[in-house]
Amino acid sequence: MAKRPQAKDMFDLQREDAMLRQAPLAARMRPRTLDGFVGQEKIVGEGRLLRRAIMQDRLFSIILWGPPGSGKTTLARIIAEHTNAHFEPLSAISAGVADLRKVVKEAQDRLGMFQERTVVFIDEIHRFNKAQQDAVLPYVEDGTIILIGATTENPSFEVNNALLSRARVFVLEALSDEQIGTLIDRALTDEELGLASYEPILSADARGYLIDMSNGDARTALNALEAAVIAKTPGINNKRLITVDDVREALQSRATRYDKKGELHYDAISALHKSVRDSDPDGALYWLGRMLDGGEDPLYIARRLVRIAVEDVGLADPQALPQAMAAQQAVHFLGQPEGDLALAQAVVYLACAPKSNAVYRAYGTVLKDVQETRNEPVPLHLRNAPTGLMKNLGYGKGYEYAHDLEEGRSDQAHLPPALEGTIYFQPTKRGFEADLHERLAWREERSLRTEATRKAHGPASTPELDPQALAGEEPQDYVDDDEIAPDQQAVRRPAAPRSGRGSRRSDS
């Protein structure tokens, strides 16, 4: 049963103060009010909906979506400070369905006994599976709890549609360089929770380097600053001069904004694909580097390059596909980092190659016709006739052997009658396809002849043949209806075959 929380005593306050002072700088410097909150003016600026809801304590379920270090958790903590509702934080990394049910049960008791609302903050909500998200849904819908979810992943993909429809999504953006600089300066001068007691002096170039390398992530910037200041040996007058080298050592590497399973994965591969399609090797190489630096699977990139080779280059350069497959084999054989260069070579080759999507478009049109038109039989002259029976049925009759013709090709019909004359593959005049365009010019004449024939005689049709006669068989006779009892006339049965030629043993 839920109990009304009691006022904090002296020991509670001392414990919270000690934990706060031991926390990393990014956690210590979190503002407690909206006035101290830096960034996200589009959603918490003066007069904005979310700001009004927080200040008036009229909360509704929300999803906070933004990159790391953009202020999602800080904003949730500010809400906790301003609301009269009970605030219950959970982490999707460690919480399960049992934890959710416990929180919901206490929220129901709290609402029934004290008329007190419960705000449940679920950090990393995208890590909850469908069953866990479904466990929250009914209680968000009936108002038992007010949900605040925080995620770095696109909620359209990671949050159930039913839950998403009952919450409002607020998009947080990465902090600007100016905003990161404000947070850095605030931490350097704060005497209570910041770094002022260390008397740090951050050089201008080190400050610029720290801002640039933090990639708009406040947490990365502040924690790296703290590491650089604490590790620096005091100099003259106990001052600590922080240089670029100090910041570089504290950072170790740039805060990479990439998630090979998240939205940036799809955004980056889209940018790579479109850069190649637009014949820009520089843009394509950059996005390749971003993906590989972010830990992307190189074989995934190789597979996408194969797709680009056939979709966007096609037969404008027949060597595009072998080049992409060679890169895939090199990556598989060499691994990283050696295989990365093979990917770079393939990316540059594909970007510089002439472009054509003629094969891609042609196959798409073919599939549409296959699905939306009648599946007619293969024309008889195109069928093989390995047996005498099949020859008697007309298989292969009238077929023209291309190698026996003067030009080495035949313009005989190769499509079903209803589609005769259709041209699917229309090569461009770029690269190798320019040669193909000339080679296939004869199809236009055939198409015109076919169209003229249709106008004069109507659509072509397959001649009606008597397979039994062609096969040398007599037609099967059926017993007259008058010879069948009325209650048996629903099923017609063939009469027994006549004696002599044509008699066959029944399969029944």
Secondary structure, DSSP 8 states (H G I E B T S, - for coil): ---------HHHHHHHHHHHHHS-HHHHT--SSGGG--S-HHHHSTT-HHHHHHHTT----EEEE--TTSSHHHHHHHHHHH-SSEEEEEETTT--HHHHHHHHHHHHHHHHHH---EEEEEETGGGS-HHHHHHHHHHHHTTS-EEEEEESS-HHHHS-HHHHTTSEEEE-----HHHHHHHHHHHHH-SSSSSGGG-EEE-HHHHHHHHHHHTT-HHHHHHHHHHHHHHS---GGG-EEE-HHHHHHHHSS------TTSHHHHHHHHHHHHHHHTT-HHHHHHHHHHHHHTT--HHHHHHHHHHHIIIIIGGGSTTHHHHHHHHHHHHHHH-TTHHHHHHHHHHHHHHHS----HHHHHHHHHHHHHHHS------GGGS---SHHHHHTTTTTT---GGGSTTS------S-GGGTT-------SSTHHHHHHHHTTHHHHHHHHHHHHHHHH-S-------HHHHTT-----B--GGGS-GGGTTS--B----SSTT------
